[in-house]
């Protein structure tokens, strides 16, 4: 019996070792996938073009400044930080966010996301000036979006008592953990002599779009923007068409993270390193250079339901005349399905190894 258990464990470890290279942590993939989900929704809500995973050169530090997302509309350049925090979040006195999560109520402190995004916006503004575009203050804004439904926060409850025998009302304040972003009640006593108005507010600045606010955003036209929606992402006047086109070109050709799209519908941002496999296959793939290729798509060639032994790798050449998008020219090579991709995810020191057969596409930056 013990021999069977030991053999089973050995087989399990062998199978796990064989497949684990394709694994990617849920946190790593969910963060990247959330960026593209937010970008897609903002494009539907406000139009324009969203640029994800930018790495803007910072002249002051001689390094790259990561920017989650930049939304370009006719009237705005919006620098957006996307936070996928899960748990109860409070704002500390220094502006940092303290997140309490898990069954053990562990806490983790994060720097003020809005301060970080404003710094990113400053670096982007300098970069655009270097490339010939100067933005008006009203055309540049910053936002923090929280798309995670498991995000919770502490609300402050304000109660205003109006008692008719006194000339002035007075207020008291308390705090509770609650889900809705706003909760207003007007209460009258049975003798109709006392009126109490309860209202709530969170401690985040207006530039922070909580999950409750995010899920209630609705598609609107620019002409009908009003109220909170207008304040959320629209504050400036329309740009000149020439400036808008130039911004599209600059952002479309700006440095950004590479990305891989997995068959599991996950997207991972990071740095594409190289192909690994048989010498014949790696030599065929050496034609793919990031300076020339914009997109690599992988297609399987299975027959009669059997697992494919070879893959078609199609790559499109970059066209710098059209905002860095793929040109019409493309080529393809056929390689073994055992070929692998070495990729270092963003914010990770570990190099991941993906089987080429587990990927839908690779998008290397220039």
N, C-alpha and C positions, 0 to 999 in steps of 0.2 A: 504493500500500500504506500509506504513512504517513498519507495522507488518511483511509483507512478506520480506522486505529488512533485517530487524533485524534477522528474522529466517534464512534467507539465509546466513548472516554473521556468525551466531552461528554454522550453519552446516559446513560452510567452515573452521572455526577455529577448529571444532572438527575433521574433516577429516585431516586437516593439522597436528594437534597434533598427530593423530593416525599414520601418515606416516613419520613424520619428523625425527624420530630416525634413519632411514636408510639413511638420507641425509648426504652427505659429500661435503664439499666445493670444487668447481672446482679447486681452487689453490692447495689444499692439495692433491687431487687425481691426478691432471695433473703433479705435480712435481714428484710424485712417478712413475707414468706411463711413464713419459719421461725418467727416469733413466733406466727402463727396455727396452724401445725402443732404446736408445743409446747403451746399452749393447748388444742387439741382433744385431744391425747393425755393431758394431765393431767386434763382433765374425765372422760375415760374411765377413767383409773386410780383417781382419788380422788373422783370426783363433784364436786359443787359447781359454781361458775360462775367462768369465767376472763374477766378484763377486760383488753383489749389496748390498748396505746398511750395510756396515761393521761398527762395534762399537769396535774399538781397544783400549785395556787398555793402558792408559798413566801413566807411573810410576811417572812422575814428578808432575802431578796434582792429582793423585789417582782418576781419572775419566775416562770416555770413550770418545774417539775421533771418531766422526762420519766421515765416508768416503763414499762419494756417490758411487764410482765405482772403482774397481781395475781390470785392464786387464792384464792377464798373458799370454804371448806368449813364444816361445822358446828362445827369446833373450831379453825380456823386462818385467819388472814389471812397469806398467803405472798407476799412481794414477790420477784419473780424477774427476774433479768437474763439475757438470752439472748445468748450470744456465738457467732458463726459463724466463728471463727478457723480458718484452714487453714494447717498447717505444724507445725514442731516448737516447742513452747512451753516455756520455762523460767521459773522464778520468781526474780526478782532479790532482793537482800538487803533492798530497801525495799518488797517486796511487789508491785512492778509485774511485768507479764508481758512477756517478750521473745519475739516470734514470728519464727522464721526460715523463709522460704518461697521458692518459686520456684527455677528452675534456677540463678539467680545467687546464691542463698542470702542474699537481702536480709533485713535484720532491721528490725522495727518494735516500738516499746515502747508498751505500753498501761498506763494507771493500774490499780491493783488493782481488779478488777471487784467484789469482795466489799465493799470499802470504799465504792464508789459505790452499791451496792445498799443498804447499811446507811444511807447518807445519805438515799436515796430513801424508805426505810422510816420514817425519822424525820420527814421532811416529810409523808408520808402520815398518820402517827400524829397530828401536829398538826392536819392538815386534818380528820381524823375527829373530833377533840375539838371543833373549832370548829363542826362540824355535829351535835354532841350525842352522840357515841359515844366512850367511853373504853375502850381495849383493855387487858386484862391483859398483862403481859410474856410470859406463857406462850402467849398467843394470837396473837403476832406473830413471824414468823420471816423469814429472808432466805435465798435460794438463788441460785446461778449455774448455769445449764444450758448445756451445750455439745452441740448436736445434730449437729455437722458430723463426718461419718465421716473426714474428712481431718485431723482434729485429732490431733496427736501430742504426747507429752510425755516428759520425762526421768524415769526411775525410779531410785530408790536401791536397791541390792541389799545386803542384810545376810546375812552368813553366820556362823552360830554353830557352833563346833567343840567337840564334847564328846569329850575323849580320856580314856579310863578310868583312865589312870595319874595324872591330875591331878584334884584335888577340884573345881576351879572351871572352867567353860567360859570361853572368851574370844571376842571378836567382831572382825570386820574389816568394812569398808564400802567399797563402790565404786559406780560409777554407769554406766549404759548407757542408750541410747535403745531403747525396747521398746514393744510395743503393749499387751499385756494389762495390766489394772489390778492384778492380783495373780497372783503366780506362786510357788508354794510347792513345795519339793522336800525330801524327807528321804533322805539318802544315807548308806549304810554302806560302809566299806572292806571289801576282800576278807578281811582277817583279823578283821573284826568288832570291831576295837578303837577305831575312830574313827567317829563319827557327825557328819554335817554337815547342818545345817538352813538352807536358803536361803529367804529371803522378800524380797518387794519392796514398796515403797510409793512413792507420788508425793508431791510437795511441796505439793499443794493442800490447803487446809483442808477439813474434812468438809462444809461448806456448798456446796462446788463439786461438781457432778455431771458427771463427764467423760462423753464419748461412750460408752465401754465400759459404764459404769454405767447411763447413760440407756437404751441399747438393751436392757439386760437387765431393766429394770423390768417387772413383770407386774401385771395388774389384781388387786387384793385388796380384800376388804371391810374396813371400819374395825375390825371385831371381831377380825380375824385379823392386823392389822398387827403386825409383829415385826421384830426384827433391823435390818438396814440400811434397809429400806423404811420402818420406823417412824421411824427417825432422819432419813430424807430429807426428809419433808414434814409429819410429824405429831408434835407435841410437847405440845399443850395439851388442856384439857378442853373439852367441848362448851359452846357459847355458849347463852344463852337464846334461844328462838325469836324473841322481839321484837327482840333485838339483831341477830340474823342477818338478819331481814327489813329492818331499818333500814340495815344495812351494804349489803345488796343494792341498796336504793334509792339510797343515797349514791354507791356506785361506779357504778351504772347511769346516774346523772345527772351524774357528775363530768366536767370538761373532758377531752377526748381528741382525738387526731389524727383528721382526716378520712381516709377510705380509698377507694381505687378498686380494683375487681376487673376485671382484664383477661380477655379471652377466652382468652388463653394460660395461664390458671390462675394468673397472678401477682397478687399483692396489693401495693399500694403505699400506705404511710402518708404523710401530709403535710397540706397545706392546700389545699382547693378554693378557687379564686379567682373564676372566672366562666366563662360560656359565651361563645363567639365564633362569629359566623356572619352570615347574612343578618339584616337588621333585623327582618323578620317573625318569624323563629325566636327571636331573642334576646328580643323583646318577649313572646312566648308563654311563654318560660322564666323570665321575671322573676317569675312567680307562685311560683317555687320559692325559698323563703327558709330559711336554715339554722335559724332560730329556730322554724320551724313544721314543717319537713320532716325526716323521719328517714331515709328511704331512697329512692333513685332507681334504677329499673331500666330498662334499655334493651332493646327488642325490635325485631327487624328484620321488615320486611313484604315480603320478596322473593316474587316470583311466577314460577312456571315456571322456577326456577333462575337467573333473572337477578339481578344485583346490585341491592339495594334502593336506591331513590332517596329514600325517606323512612323515618323511624324513629318508633316509638311510645315515648314517654318517660312512664313511670308513676311517680308519686311518692306516698308514704304520709305522712300527717300524724303528727306526734309526739304521743304520749300521756304526759304527765308523771305521770299517776296510776298508770302501770304500769312504773315504773323507766325511763322515757324510751324505751320501745319503741314501735314503730309502732302506731298506732291502726287501727281497722277501716276508716276513711274513706281513700279514695285517689282520685286523679284522673289523667288522662293528657292529653298533648298530642302532636301529630304535627309533626315538624320534618324538615328536610333531613338526609340522611346526611352531608353535608359539614360539619355543625356540629361545633365543637371545644370541648374543655374545657381551661382553663388550670389547672395544678396544680403546686404547689411541693413536691417530696418532702421528707420529714424528713431532716435533716442534709445538706441541699443548698442552695446559693445560686442554683441555676439553676431557672428555671421551665420545666416540661415542657408540651408541647401534645399532647393526645390527641385523636384523632378519636373522636367519640361512637360511631361504628359499631364501634370496637375494644374497647368497654367492655361489661361485663355489668351493673355497678351502681356507684353512688356512695353512700357513707354519710357525710353531713356531720354533724359534732358540733353540739351546741346552742350 
